[in-house]
Amino acid sequence: MAISRREWFQTALALASANSLPLRAQSQSAEMPFTLGVASGEPSPDGAVLWTRLAPKPMEPASMPNVNIRVGWEIAEDEAFRKIAKKGKAVASPSLAHSVHVEAAGLRPARWYWYRFTAGGHRSPVGRFRTAPAPGANVDRFRFAFASCQQWTQGLWTAYQHMAEEDLDLIIHLGDYIYERGNGTVRTTGREEIFTLADYRNRHALYKTDPLLQKAHARAPWLVTWDDHEVSNNYASDIHEKGQPREEFLKRRAWAYQAYYEHMPLRRDSVPQGPALRLHRRLDFGSLLRVHMLDTRQFRADQSCGDGLKKPCPEWREPNRTLLGSGQEEWLDTGLRSSKAHWDVLGQQILVTLQDFDAGPDDLYNMDSWSGYPAARQKLVETLQARKQRNTVILTGDVHASWVGQLHQEAQNIKSDCVAAEFVGTSISSGGDGADTTERTEKMLPVNPQIRYFNGRRGYVRCEVTPKLWRTDYRLVDYVTRPGAPVATKASFTVEPGKLTVERA
């Protein structure tokens, strides 16, 4: 099934075509339209993106009329909305599932604001966000959390309840926000696997109905990137894991990308162009942090050796196999070289620290991780090695477990230069309750000295950053298959600038 050029650019034209539809205020309605909550993201020194979606019946798209709806928004300097800082009107278009993306500007740097929406005689829940510090401003402390992998069917999202109670400036999500498949026993999705635009919209809407996720979204601004399950497991660029024809898969990817944009607090720069969406971007937080958000899915070469845990094969060694694509590699190199921040952060999806899963003399690598792309991985190491100010920390998701690694010039030689520290977060719920350790990891850790920590429980990671020290706390829960799990800091680590080796706190 071939895709026409018109279909490829359907999403890009959505915003323009929306102007041709009737525009009206939503009439008074007994049905609450803000069932999916509110969110903010992409904080800048003078604003942020504010998001909501009108969906009185989230799993029934026909419950909204096929017209543009005028939505009011307000930003206040106080939670009671006594002092309004900005307000305006936005358009919720059916071409984008009646989602709203307000790019608020003109605010003051480094301060908290509260926001809400109005439509159909209803007010949304109140959310809050913090603007970024002014460019180059001295920042004494910055606190954020990061998370990934929240399979609806495999566990409850208790971790978000605890995250929302933290004092955080930012939340980063590193992928697998939804899952395209519904295997699991804790909750049901109603459909095993999704393929169409309506399918992806409904799956995002289902996930967004979770009250604990809504609470975390309303608590602080988010930065997001995707991994594979926002489209399909282990896809690589235009290649489907199980051989779906390229043209069919690109159509599916276009639908998945559109639904992702519709449900995330992203700027207009990320409006999808058919099966393409620019997600790599960088944000500065004063002189303290420069965050580079990466996309390791859209531009990668296919996994080698048949994917999965495999011994290296000739294809694995090919020098031109890429994870980021040449354009993103150049963009990252430029951003790192030009950075004047105390710390550079790479927010990305898959584990970078080399992992040899064979406890004996053979090599056994996860071909979907950076270990499966040795030339691309070495290129990243050399890019980081070449920097004069080597204060890089990598944040990673994907693997449903907590890991701590050190990225060395020589992968398994911990006496060689350390070019970055890597903190890998566990899942919010994917994989069920998990365990502190596994038989495989107990065998592999002694032969991987560059790996400093493992825990297989669920939760999130909290980081506190100052110019002189980076601290990471692994905040984990013992179970997700039933409600009410308490959270505990199971391990803490520090990194000093210029040193980058990880120390147990």
Beta strands, then each sheet from edge to edge (+ up, - down):
strand 1: 23-25
strand 2: 38-44
strand 3: 47-53
strand 4: 68-76
strand 5: 84-92
strand 6: 99-104
strand 7: 112-119
strand 8: 122-123
strand 9: 127-130
strand 10: 142-147
strand 11: 170-173
strand 12: 222-224
strand 13: 281-285
strand 14: 289-293
strand 15: 309-310
strand 16: 343-347
strand 17: 365-366
strand 18: 392-396
strand 19: 402-408
strand 20: 418-424
strand 21: 451-455
strand 22: 458-465
strand 23: 470-477
strand 24: 487-495
strand 25: 502-504
sheet 1: 1+ 4+ 5-
sheet 2: 1+ 4+ 7- 8+
sheet 3: 1+ 4+ 7- 9+
sheet 4: 2+ 3- 6+
sheet 5: 12+ 11+ 10+ 22- 23+ 24- 25+
sheet 6: 13+ 14- 16- 18- 20- 19+ 21-
sheet 7: 15+ 17-
end
